Amino acid sequence: MPVSYDKLWKKLIDKKMTRTDLKDASGISFNILAKLGKNEFISMESLYKICVALNCSVDEILDFTIDDNK
């Protein structure tokens, strides 16, 4: 996968939040949470909502990874 949300999961642990807490605080759907769990791309709108809820920037919740197979 070319994107990793490992930073997001660490931030949630640091803030003692669950994924459901994130969903409720940001207003994202369970489908978006599922995509995050699978390291799939999500919309900029969803990223914005997450960043506002966590008071952070995009680079604090995701990394782009290099896929050498492509």
N, C-alpha and C positions, 0 to 999 in steps of 0.2 A: 504494500500500500504506500502511496506517495505522501500520505499525511499521517501524523501520529498525535493523539490527544493525551499522551502520557503526562504532560505537564498539567493538563486540566485535572486529571485524577489526583495528582499529587497536591494541587492547590485545594481541591475539595477535602482531602485528608487534613491538610494544614489548617483549614477553616472549620474542621469537624462537621462537614456537611455530607449528606448522602446525595445520591443521584436524584432522588425524589425531591429533596430540599432544593437542589439546583433547578429542577423542572418547575417547581412552584415559584421560586424567586425570580426566574427569568421569563416564565410564560412560554417555554418551549414545550413541544409535545413529546409523548413517549416515543414516537417514531424518530424524532431527532435524537433522543437519548440512545435509541437502538443503533442509529447510524454512527454516533460517536463511539459506542462500544465496539463497533466493527471497523473503526478507523476509516470511515467513508466520508466523502465530502458533504458538507452541509452549506446552506445558504449564508450569504453575508449578513442577512437580517438576523438569522439565528445566532451567528457568532457575535453580532453586536449586542443582542439581548443577554447573552451569557457574560460578555465583558462588562456590561452595565451592572448586572446582578453581582458580579464578583469584584467590581471596581478594579479592573485590570485592562491590559491591552492584549491584542490578539497574539502577539509573540510570547505572552506569558501562559497561553493555554494550548498552543499547537506548534508542531514542527513539521516542516516538509522534509521528506526523506528521499534519498536518491535511489531510484530503481535501476540497477545496472543491467537488468535483463531487457530493457527497452532501448 
